[in-house]
């Protein structure tokens, strides 16, 4: 718990106002460890409270935890009974935090089918926290998106709302999230490798960003929640309209050609120096003025040469200066120290005199760098990182004398890389 509270987010991270979590995989987690499935639920509930605390510490206003769906009643009576006891404990644990941190607890879902003791506990929690204004904690029990919408329609009919008065605002006032400052979900997280919403908050999920976590919910730590929020922060949300951000205007074929000349020094014409190509490449890729490109290229060249000598401390220092200049001029949200560190790790992987081979680790490190610098999601960066890693491997093979064809392949992959990159950031 204490460790999660010490975690921080990078400066400039865009915090989602509303995170909804589908905590999948409790039973599978338990079975994989030879435990009773009920133990998986117990550990999962403890994790839910921990995650909510971490999210609030980062400034997330609304957390929705989906504990029981309208379709979960077909589970065994024993499991349902145990779950209902855990929900009571979850509310008790939430109450402690709620009164301390100003969390308003709200139940989403039907109240007519839950055990009477749980209904009373929910009512007491909602009453005690109704004046709390700092955060909202939605606990979705016997909830389903269809059911929420149907009950809203029935409510309008019962209140005699005329058809001419039915609009989005009126409809929202009859949903379970009525009156909340952030009823619409910004980030949906589902664990255990499942990639569907299963009807959670159907109306409120209109423009939600989806994040699919491979691990089961008990293993979804605050550290992994942090990664999900950072991934969300890198996405550009258009809400059906135009993208307001100004993005890169480089020409992929020019950027690829210039970078290849960085790599293949033997083919640089006599009237061009290594520094000239570096400056031209940086000017094209980042859209800098000639003077700024000249300054940035000096940092990059020093870093590059220190990297070749495996003087990683000096390489990192110059990369820090390079990325700081880029950030200030291009107005990107990345953290220069993190970008420099990721670049050094990538160079260490390929500049150590060994022949590089395409591995998941190489692709992962490449993707980490791309997502940080260009502010795109892991999903968006996957193809781009793959192409970049392929180009790097071919470059390395060519440098080790494995044949001229590897330079040709490196150039081909670089062209595909810059085209794919521009598709994501332009």
VOLUM-876785 format. One line per field, with one value per residue (C-alpha): y, z, x; residue in three letters; residue number from 1. Coordinates in Angstrom, 2 decimals, always signed. Each point is the difference from the previous one (the first is absolute). Layout:
N
py: Y;... $
pz: Z;... $
px: X;... $
r: ALA;... $
k: NUM;... $
//
This chain:
426
py: +0.00;+2.47;-0.81;+0.78;+3.38;+0.98;-0.60;+3.16;+0.81;+1.82;+3.74;+0.98;-3.26;+0.49;-1.51;-1.64;+1.40;-3.33;-3.46;-3.07;-3.42;-3.43;-2.18;-3.23;-3.15;-0.45;-3.63;-0.80;+1.56;-2.28;-3.17;+0.64;-0.04;-3.03;+2.12;+0.07;+2.43;+1.92;+0.87;+1.71;+2.21;+0.89;+1.04;+1.86;+2.03;+1.03;+1.03;+2.11;+2.10;+0.43;+1.12;+2.50;+1.57;+0.24;+1.53;+2.67;+0.84;+0.83;+2.19;-2.37;+1.34;-2.91;-3.73;-2.58;-3.61;-2.60;-2.62;-1.94;+0.13;-0.71;-3.15;-1.31;-1.48;-3.30;-0.73;-2.52;+1.04;-0.58;+2.38;+2.64;-0.16;+0.41;+2.90;+1.83;-0.31;+1.40;+2.92;+0.87;-0.02;+2.04;+2.67;+0.02;+0.47;+2.69;+1.76;+0.38;+1.66;+1.90;+1.86;+0.75;+1.12;+1.39;-2.79;-0.14;-3.65;-0.75;-3.32;-0.68;-2.71;-1.62;-0.09;-2.40;-3.25;+0.59;-1.43;+2.28;+0.39;+1.14;+2.41;+1.56;+0.31;+1.66;+2.42;+0.89;+0.58;+2.21;+1.99;+0.50;+1.08;+2.01;+3.33;-1.10;+1.97;-0.92;-3.29;-2.50;-3.74;-1.88;-3.59;-1.82;-2.91;-1.78;+2.47;-0.32;+2.68;-1.15;-0.13;+3.51;+1.36;-1.92;+1.28;+3.54;-0.30;-1.38;+2.86;+2.60;-1.71;-0.22;+3.71;+0.86;+1.56;+0.98;-1.26;+3.55;+0.49;-3.13;+0.96;-1.11;+2.19;-1.18;-3.63;+0.29;+1.20;-3.42;-2.11;-1.37;+2.54;+2.97;+3.13;-1.10;+2.54;-2.63;-2.62;-0.83;-2.49;+1.24;-3.24;-3.55;-2.65;-3.70;-2.59;-3.67;+0.48;+0.45;+2.63;+0.94;+2.37;-2.55;+2.85;+2.01;+3.56;-0.24;+3.56;+1.47;-1.86;+2.00;+1.29;-2.12;-1.04;-3.76;-1.60;-3.79;-1.47;-3.53;-0.84;-1.13;+2.63;-1.09;+0.64;+3.42;+2.09;+3.77;-0.03;-1.50;+2.48;+2.72;-1.44;+0.01;+3.67;+0.95;-1.91;+1.90;+3.28;-0.69;-0.38;+2.83;+0.09;+1.62;-0.72;-0.32;+3.34;+1.22;-0.44;+3.40;-0.92;+0.99;-2.99;-0.93;+0.94;-1.93;-1.94;-3.69;-0.68;+2.98;-0.82;-3.64;+0.91;+2.44;-2.43;-2.76;+2.34;+0.32;-3.72;-0.58;+2.42;-1.62;+1.28;+3.63;+2.13;+1.78;+3.43;-1.06;-0.66;-2.19;+3.16;+1.32;-3.12;+0.03;+3.61;-0.60;-3.06;+1.73;+3.06;-2.17;-2.34;+2.59;+3.04;+2.17;+3.13;-0.39;+1.57;-2.14;-3.12;+0.80;+0.33;-3.18;-1.97;+0.85;-1.55;-3.07;-0.51;+0.17;-2.45;-2.28;-0.03;-0.52;-2.88;-1.56;+0.11;-1.30;+3.09;-0.11;+2.69;+2.64;-1.33;+0.38;+3.56;+1.13;-1.79;+1.86;+3.30;-1.15;-1.06;+3.10;+2.18;-2.09;+0.17;+3.77;+0.64;-2.64;+0.35;-3.71;-1.33;-2.61;+0.01;+0.65;-2.04;-3.01;+0.28;+0.20;-3.00;-2.06;+0.97;-1.03;-3.38;-0.53;+0.90;-2.32;-2.76;+0.56;+1.81;-2.53;-1.66;-2.95;-0.84;+1.21;-2.40;+0.82;-0.77;+0.94;+1.92;+2.10;+0.76;+0.80;+2.44;+1.62;+0.31;+1.55;+2.70;+0.73;+0.19;+2.37;+2.38;+0.05;-0.34;-2.91;-3.03;-3.40;-1.39;+2.74;-0.39;-3.79;-0.05;+3.05;-1.54;-3.28;+1.74;+2.10;-3.09;-1.81;+2.93;+0.03;-3.73;+0.32;+2.96;-2.03;-2.97;+2.24;+1.59;-3.46;-0.77;-2.37;+1.31;+3.05;-1.19;+0.85;+3.71;-0.23;-1.68;+2.59;+2.78;-1.76;-0.46;+3.62;+1.23;-2.15;+1.14;+3.71;-0.49;-1.91;+2.55;+2.91;-1.80;-0.09;+3.49;+2.17 $
pz: +0.00;+0.99;-3.09;-2.29;+1.67;-0.76;-3.71;-2.05;-3.56;-2.44;-0.15;-2.63;+0.19;-0.99;+2.81;-0.93;+1.97;+0.02;-0.05;-0.21;+0.81;-0.92;+2.48;-1.99;+0.80;+3.77;-0.36;-2.65;+2.18;+2.88;-2.09;-1.52;+3.56;+1.21;+2.20;+0.45;-2.42;+2.93;+1.11;-3.35;+0.70;+3.44;-1.34;-2.85;+2.41;+1.97;-3.26;-0.94;+3.16;-0.54;-3.60;+0.93;+2.56;-2.51;-2.64;+2.40;+1.01;-3.67;-0.33;-1.62;+1.06;-0.76;+0.26;-1.05;+1.09;-1.57;+2.65;-1.19;-3.30;-0.70;-1.73;+2.99;+1.75;-1.82;+2.16;+2.83;+3.15;+2.06;-2.12;-0.09;+3.79;+0.48;-2.46;+1.77;+3.29;-1.70;-1.41;+3.53;+1.06;-3.07;+0.96;+3.56;-1.30;-2.39;+2.85;+1.96;-2.96;-1.04;+3.28;+0.14;-3.61;-0.87;-2.30;-0.90;-0.29;-2.61;-0.88;-3.69;-0.82;+1.24;+3.68;-0.02;-0.38;+2.36;+3.57;+2.40;+2.31;-2.95;-1.16;+3.47;+0.04;-3.44;+1.11;+3.15;-1.98;-2.53;+2.77;+2.06;-2.99;-1.93;+0.89;-0.85;-2.99;-0.68;-1.85;-1.12;+0.51;-2.12;+1.05;-2.77;+1.48;-1.97;-2.73;-3.75;-2.66;-1.59;+3.37;+0.86;-3.25;+0.37;+3.56;-1.21;-2.71;+2.48;+2.38;-2.67;-0.91;+3.65;+0.43;-3.07;-1.92;-3.42;-3.09;-1.07;+3.21;-0.35;-0.76;+1.21;+3.09;+1.06;-0.62;+2.01;+2.99;+0.16;-0.20;+3.09;-0.52;+0.13;+1.63;-0.18;-1.30;-2.19;-0.95;-3.26;+0.20;-1.21;+0.44;+0.16;+1.31;-0.31;+1.36;-0.77;-3.74;-0.73;-2.62;+0.28;+2.09;+0.85;+0.25;+2.82;+0.01;-3.63;-0.26;+1.99;-2.02;-3.21;-0.41;+2.55;-0.75;+0.38;+1.75;-0.04;+2.71;-0.48;+3.69;+2.27;+2.30;+3.20;-1.84;-1.27;+2.32;+0.48;-2.10;-2.88;+0.54;-0.29;-3.37;-1.16;+0.94;-1.77;-3.06;+0.15;+0.29;-3.29;-1.98;-1.96;+0.62;-2.81;+1.23;-3.59;-1.08;-1.42;+1.78;+1.39;+0.45;-2.58;-0.93;-2.01;-3.64;-0.95;-3.26;+0.82;-3.00;+0.79;+3.72;-0.80;-2.55;+2.32;+2.90;-2.20;-0.76;+3.72;+0.01;-3.18;+0.29;-2.85;-2.49;+1.14;-2.98;+0.35;+0.28;+2.86;+3.54;+2.65;+1.80;-3.12;-0.29;+3.71;-0.17;-3.14;+1.49;+3.26;-1.86;-2.19;+2.69;+2.68;-2.17;+1.67;-1.33;-1.47;+3.04;+2.50;-2.10;+0.06;+3.79;+0.47;-2.37;+2.09;+3.07;-1.96;-1.67;+3.33;+1.51;-3.02;+0.19;+3.77;-0.55;-2.53;+2.69;+2.56;+2.15;+0.91;+2.69;-2.44;-2.71;+2.36;+0.95;-3.62;-0.82;+2.90;-1.57;-3.41;+1.21;+2.15;-3.07;-2.05;+2.72;+0.34;-3.73;-1.16;+3.13;+0.72;+3.44;+0.46;+2.86;-1.38;+2.70;-0.66;-3.78;+0.36;+2.31;-2.39;-2.96;+1.88;+0.88;-3.65;-1.09;+2.62;-1.55;-3.48;+0.37;+2.07;-2.86;-0.21;-2.90;+0.77;-0.49;+0.02;+3.48;+1.99;+2.37;-2.85;-1.27;+3.51;+0.62;-3.39;+0.73;+3.40;-1.59;-2.75;+2.36;+2.32;-2.63;-2.49;+2.57;-1.65;+1.71;+0.29;-2.45;-2.55;+0.38;-0.43;-3.81;-0.07;+2.57;-1.91;-3.20;+1.86;+1.68;-3.35;-1.48;+2.98;-0.34;-3.73;+0.67;+2.60;-2.33;-2.78;+2.36;+0.91;-3.66;-0.55;-3.50;-2.02;-0.12;+3.68;-0.74;-2.61;+2.48;+2.65;-2.40;-0.92;+3.66;+0.79;-2.74;+1.36;+3.54;-0.79;-2.02;+2.87;+2.54;-1.93;-0.21;+3.79;+0.84;-2.98 $
px: +0.00;+2.71;+1.99;-2.96;-0.50;+3.60;-0.37;-0.09;-0.96;+2.31;-0.42;-2.57;-1.98;-3.64;-2.06;-3.32;-2.92;-1.85;+1.55;-2.21;+1.46;-1.31;+1.94;+0.15;+1.94;-0.36;-1.07;+2.59;+2.70;-0.99;-0.26;+3.44;+1.39;-1.90;-2.27;-3.74;-1.61;-1.48;+3.54;+0.52;-3.01;+1.34;+3.40;-1.69;-2.13;+3.07;+1.64;-3.03;+0.27;+3.75;-0.47;-2.70;+2.35;+2.82;-2.27;-1.25;+3.57;+0.68;-3.08;-2.51;-3.40;-2.34;+0.69;-2.58;+0.56;-2.28;-0.48;-3.05;-1.89;-3.65;+1.22;+1.98;-3.03;+0.52;+3.04;-0.22;-1.95;+3.15;+2.07;-2.74;-0.40;+3.75;+0.14;-2.82;+1.92;+3.08;-2.01;-1.06;+3.66;+0.96;-2.51;+1.34;+3.55;-1.19;-1.79;+3.23;+1.70;-3.12;-0.38;+3.72;+0.46;-3.42;-1.21;-3.68;-1.07;-2.65;-1.58;-0.58;-2.53;-3.18;-0.85;-2.93;+1.98;+2.92;-0.10;-1.87;+3.01;+2.13;-2.70;-0.08;+3.78;-0.04;-2.71;+1.93;+3.20;-1.76;-1.68;+3.17;+2.07;-2.61;+1.63;+3.55;+1.23;+3.63;-0.44;-2.64;+0.21;-2.53;-0.65;-1.85;-1.96;-2.73;+0.82;-0.41;+0.08;-3.25;-1.71;+1.20;-1.47;-3.27;-0.51;+0.73;-2.67;-2.50;+0.79;-0.72;-3.27;-1.06;+0.77;-1.99;+2.88;-1.44;+1.80;+0.83;+1.98;+2.15;+3.59;+3.44;-0.02;-3.45;+0.91;+3.23;-2.02;-1.67;+3.15;+1.77;+2.79;-2.39;+1.39;+3.62;+2.52;+1.71;-2.59;+1.75;+2.84;+3.39;+1.94;-1.36;+2.38;-0.78;+2.37;+0.71;+0.46;-3.71;-0.77;-3.66;-2.09;-2.72;-2.51;+1.56;-1.39;-1.09;-1.27;+2.90;+2.67;-0.56;+3.57;+1.84;+3.57;+0.46;+2.96;+0.28;+2.24;+1.33;+0.42;-2.82;-1.45;+1.78;+3.29;-1.10;+2.14;+0.06;+3.18;-1.99;-2.83;+2.63;+1.07;-3.63;-0.42;+3.23;-1.18;-3.30;+1.89;+1.79;-3.20;-1.62;-3.73;-1.98;-3.56;-1.18;+1.50;+3.27;+3.29;+0.98;+3.66;+2.59;+2.09;+3.07;+0.25;+3.15;+0.13;+0.58;+2.23;+2.27;+0.22;+0.78;+2.67;+1.71;+0.04;+1.41;+2.88;+0.59;+0.39;+1.90;+2.89;+1.90;-2.58;-0.02;+1.17;+3.31;-1.56;-2.23;+1.12;-1.51;-1.09;-1.75;-2.11;-0.78;-1.14;-2.08;-1.64;-0.94;-1.27;-2.25;-1.28;-0.76;-0.74;+2.64;+1.63;+3.49;+1.67;-1.91;+0.58;+3.72;-0.04;-2.05;+2.23;+3.07;-1.64;-1.09;+3.38;+1.81;-2.48;+0.36;+3.78;+0.07;-2.41;+2.34;+2.69;-2.49;+0.46;-3.66;+0.05;+1.24;-2.30;-2.96;+1.03;+0.08;-3.24;-1.61;+1.05;-1.21;-3.45;-0.36;+0.53;-2.44;-2.65;+0.28;-0.20;-2.49;-2.19;-0.28;-0.91;+2.73;+2.49;+3.55;+1.76;-2.24;+0.38;+3.79;+0.07;-2.12;+2.19;+3.14;-1.53;-0.82;+3.52;+1.45;-2.04;+1.43;+3.34;+1.89;+1.84;-2.37;-2.25;-3.51;-2.88;-3.69;-1.29;-3.06;+2.30;+1.41;-3.51;-1.23;+2.85;-0.58;-3.72;+0.68;+2.13;-2.54;-2.96;+1.85;+1.34;-2.88;-2.81;-1.77;-1.47;+1.68;-2.54;+0.67;+3.75;+0.14;+0.29;+2.26;+2.35;+0.10;+1.12;+2.57;+1.42;+0.23;+1.93;+2.35;+0.72;+0.75;+2.31;+1.85;+0.40;+1.31;+2.52;+1.23;+0.74;-2.89;-0.71;-1.05;-3.59;-0.41;+0.52;-2.75;-2.31;+0.86;-0.96;-3.25;-0.99;+0.93;-2.32;-2.83;+0.79;-0.22;-3.19;-1.60;+1.25;-1.46;-3.35;-0.08;+1.29;-0.97 $
r: UNK;UNK;UNK;UNK;UNK;UNK;UNK;UNK;UNK;UNK;UNK;UNK;UNK;UNK;UNK;UNK;UNK;UNK;UNK;UNK;UNK;UNK;UNK;UNK;UNK;UNK;UNK;UNK;UNK;UNK;UNK;UNK;UNK;UNK;UNK;UNK;UNK;UNK;UNK;UNK;UNK;UNK;UNK;UNK;UNK;UNK;UNK;UNK;UNK;UNK;UNK;UNK;UNK;UNK;UNK;UNK;UNK;UNK;UNK;UNK;UNK;UNK;UNK;UNK;UNK;UNK;UNK;UNK;UNK;UNK;UNK;UNK;UNK;UNK;UNK;UNK;UNK;UNK;UNK;UNK;UNK;UNK;UNK;UNK;UNK;UNK;UNK;UNK;UNK;UNK;UNK;UNK;UNK;UNK;UNK;UNK;UNK;UNK;UNK;UNK;UNK;UNK;UNK;UNK;UNK;UNK;UNK;UNK;UNK;UNK;UNK;UNK;UNK;UNK;UNK;UNK;UNK;UNK;UNK;UNK;UNK;UNK;UNK;UNK;UNK;UNK;UNK;UNK;UNK;UNK;UNK;UNK;UNK;UNK;UNK;UNK;UNK;UNK;UNK;UNK;UNK;UNK;UNK;UNK;UNK;UNK;UNK;UNK;UNK;UNK;UNK;UNK;UNK;UNK;UNK;UNK;UNK;UNK;UNK;UNK;UNK;UNK;UNK;UNK;UNK;UNK;UNK;UNK;UNK;UNK;UNK;UNK;UNK;UNK;UNK;UNK;UNK;UNK;UNK;UNK;UNK;UNK;UNK;UNK;UNK;UNK;UNK;UNK;UNK;UNK;UNK;UNK;UNK;UNK;UNK;UNK;UNK;UNK;UNK;UNK;UNK;UNK;UNK;UNK;UNK;UNK;UNK;UNK;UNK;UNK;UNK;UNK;UNK;UNK;UNK;UNK;UNK;UNK;UNK;UNK;UNK;UNK;UNK;UNK;UNK;UNK;UNK;UNK;UNK;UNK;UNK;UNK;UNK;UNK;UNK;UNK;UNK;UNK;UNK;UNK;UNK;UNK;UNK;UNK;UNK;UNK;UNK;UNK;UNK;UNK;UNK;UNK;UNK;UNK;UNK;UNK;UNK;UNK;UNK;UNK;UNK;UNK;UNK;UNK;UNK;UNK;UNK;UNK;UNK;UNK;UNK;UNK;UNK;UNK;UNK;UNK;UNK;UNK;UNK;UNK;UNK;UNK;UNK;UNK;UNK;UNK;UNK;UNK;UNK;UNK;UNK;UNK;UNK;UNK;UNK;UNK;UNK;UNK;UNK;UNK;UNK;UNK;UNK;UNK;UNK;UNK;UNK;UNK;UNK;UNK;UNK;UNK;UNK;UNK;UNK;UNK;UNK;UNK;UNK;UNK;UNK;UNK;UNK;UNK;UNK;UNK;UNK;UNK;UNK;UNK;UNK;UNK;UNK;UNK;UNK;UNK;UNK;UNK;UNK;UNK;UNK;UNK;UNK;UNK;UNK;UNK;UNK;UNK;UNK;UNK;UNK;UNK;UNK;UNK;UNK;UNK;UNK;UNK;UNK;UNK;UNK;UNK;UNK;UNK;UNK;UNK;UNK;UNK;UNK;UNK;UNK;UNK;UNK;UNK;UNK;UNK;UNK;UNK;UNK;UNK;UNK;UNK;UNK;UNK;UNK;UNK;UNK;UNK;UNK;UNK;UNK;UNK;UNK;UNK;UNK;UNK;UNK;UNK;UNK;UNK;UNK;UNK;UNK;UNK;UNK;UNK;UNK;UNK;UNK;UNK;UNK;UNK;UNK;UNK;UNK;UNK;UNK;UNK;UNK;UNK;UNK;UNK;UNK;UNK;UNK;UNK $
k: 1;2;3;4;5;6;7;8;9;10;11;12;13;14;15;16;17;18;19;20;21;22;23;24;25;26;27;28;29;30;31;32;33;34;35;36;37;38;39;40;41;42;43;44;45;46;47;48;49;50;51;52;53;54;55;56;57;58;59;60;61;62;63;64;65;66;67;68;69;70;71;72;73;74;75;76;77;78;79;80;81;82;83;84;85;86;87;88;89;90;91;92;93;94;95;96;97;98;99;100;101;102;103;104;105;106;107;108;109;110;111;112;113;114;115;116;117;118;119;120;121;122;123;124;125;126;127;128;129;130;131;132;133;134;135;136;137;138;139;140;141;142;143;144;145;146;147;148;149;150;151;152;153;154;155;156;157;158;159;160;161;162;163;164;165;166;167;168;169;170;171;172;173;174;175;176;177;178;179;180;181;182;183;184;185;186;187;188;189;190;191;192;193;194;195;196;197;198;199;200;201;202;203;204;205;206;207;208;209;210;211;212;213;214;215;216;217;218;219;220;221;222;223;224;225;226;227;228;229;230;231;232;233;234;235;236;237;238;239;240;241;242;243;244;245;246;247;248;249;250;251;252;253;254;255;256;257;258;259;260;261;262;263;264;265;266;267;268;269;270;271;272;273;274;275;276;277;278;279;280;281;282;283;284;285;286;287;288;289;290;291;292;293;294;295;296;297;298;299;300;301;302;303;304;305;306;307;308;309;310;311;312;313;314;315;316;317;318;319;320;321;322;323;324;325;326;327;328;329;330;331;332;333;334;335;336;337;338;339;340;341;342;343;344;345;346;347;348;349;350;351;352;353;354;355;356;357;358;359;360;361;362;363;364;365;366;367;368;369;370;371;372;373;374;375;376;377;378;379;380;381;382;383;384;385;386;387;388;389;390;391;392;393;394;395;396;397;398;399;400;401;402;403;404;405;406;407;408;409;410;411;412;413;414;415;416;417;418;419;420;421;422;423;424;425;426 $
//
